[in-house]
Amino acid sequence: MPDQSGRPDPGPAGLGDPVQPVEQVQPVEPVNGFRILDLVASLPISTWRYHWETPKVRHLGPMAQDWAATFGLGGDDTRIALVDANGVALVSIQALYRLVDDLRQELADLHERVAPLLVSDEERSAADDSTADDTT
């Protein structure tokens, strides 16, 4: 639901609808998923609990200050908005998918190049065996 200025209310800590219609966001800019993935890899992540929770409770994630310093996303360095966390996670998944896809292709290419050599070794081994049989 929009607030008085007409902006959608994101709810506490940006917990509202994390996907906005394109008409409500500006400017829309592409990101380099591989760069984001590198940033995710360097982001300190730890377990922790809020001071009001019992010692048994543990959460896992980055500190909001580290998040803000790493990505420069959100309105301040005291919260991580779900819309930003979801965006970072999704673009990182896309980058990982591309990396895995590239590695699969590279592996298939290498297999194609090596397969004839393996056949030749097998044929050579069979020929060596038959030559050894001929000499005995």
C-alpha positions in Angstrom: 0.0 0.0 0.0 1.4 3.4 -0.9 2.3 5.9 1.8 1.3 9.6 1.7 3.9 10.4 -0.9 2.6 7.7 -3.2 5.5 5.4 -2.7 4.8 1.8 -1.7 5.4 1.1 2.0 8.1 -1.5 2.2 7.2 -2.4 5.7 9.6 -2.8 8.6 13.2 -3.2 7.3 12.0 -3.5 3.7 10.1 -6.6 4.5 7.2 -5.7 2.2 6.8 -6.9 -1.4 10.5 -7.3 -2.6 9.6 -7.0 -6.3 8.4 -3.7 -7.6 6.7 -3.0 -10.9 9.2 -1.5 -13.4 7.1 1.6 -13.5 7.8 2.3 -9.8 11.6 2.0 -9.9 14.3 4.2 -11.6 16.8 4.1 -13.0 17.0 0.4 -13.8 20.7 -0.5 -14.4 22.2 -3.9 -15.2 24.8 -5.4 -12.8 27.8 -7.6 -13.4 26.8 -10.9 -11.6 30.4 -12.1 -11.5 31.5 -8.9 -9.7 28.6 -9.4 -7.2 29.6 -13.0 -6.8 33.2 -11.9 -6.0 31.8 -9.5 -3.4 29.6 -12.2 -1.8 32.7 -14.4 -1.6 34.5 -11.7 0.4 31.6 -10.8 2.6 32.2 -11.7 6.3 29.4 -14.1 7.4 29.0 -15.2 11.0 26.5 -16.6 13.4 25.0 -14.3 16.0 21.9 -13.6 18.1 20.0 -10.4 19.0 20.8 -9.3 22.5 17.2 -9.9 23.6 17.2 -13.6 22.4 18.2 -16.5 24.6 21.7 -17.9 24.1 20.3 -21.0 22.4 19.1 -18.8 19.4 21.5 -18.4 16.5 21.2 -16.6 13.2 23.5 -16.8 10.2 24.4 -13.9 8.0 26.5 -10.8 7.4 26.4 -7.7 9.7 24.4 -4.9 8.2 27.5 -2.6 8.3 29.6 -5.1 6.3 26.7 -5.5 3.8 26.5 -1.7 3.3 30.2 -1.4 3.0 30.4 -4.3 0.5 27.4 -3.6 -1.7 26.4 0.0 -1.1 22.8 -1.1 -1.1 19.9 0.0 1.1 19.1 3.2 2.9 21.5 2.8 5.8 24.0 0.5 7.5 21.7 -0.8 10.2 19.5 -3.2 8.2 19.7 -5.5 5.2 16.5 -5.1 3.1 15.2 -8.4 1.8 14.8 -6.9 -1.6 18.6 -6.3 -1.7 19.5 -9.7 -0.1 17.2 -11.4 -2.7 18.7 -9.5 -5.5 22.3 -10.3 -4.5 21.4 -14.0 -4.0 19.6 -14.2 -7.4 22.4 -12.5 -9.4 25.0 -14.7 -7.6 23.0 -17.8 -8.5 22.9 -16.6 -12.1 26.7 -16.1 -12.2 27.3 -19.5 -10.6 25.0 -21.1 -13.2 27.0 -19.4 -16.0 30.3 -20.6 -14.5 29.0 -24.2 -14.1 27.7 -24.1 -17.7 31.0 -22.8 -19.0 32.8 -25.5 -17.1 30.5 -28.2 -18.4 31.2 -27.0 -22.0 34.9 -26.9 -21.3 34.8 -30.4 -19.9 32.8 -31.7 -22.9 35.4 -30.1 -25.3 38.3 -31.7 -23.4 36.6 -35.0 -23.4 36.1 -34.8 -27.1 39.8 -34.0 -27.6 41.0 -36.7 -25.2 38.7 -39.5 -26.2 40.5 -40.3 -29.5 43.8 -40.5 -27.5 42.3 -43.0 -25.1 41.1 -45.2 -27.9 44.6 -45.0 -29.5 46.1 -46.1 -26.1 43.7 -49.0 -25.9 44.4 -50.0 -29.5 48.2 -49.6 -28.8 47.9 -51.8 -25.7 45.9 -54.4 -27.7 48.6 -54.3 -30.5 51.3 -54.7 -27.9 49.6 -57.7 -26.4 49.2 -59.3 -29.8 52.8 -58.6 -30.6 53.9 -60.2 -27.4 51.8 -63.3 -28.2 53.5 -63.5 -31.6 57.0 -63.6 -30.1 56.2 -66.4 -27.6 
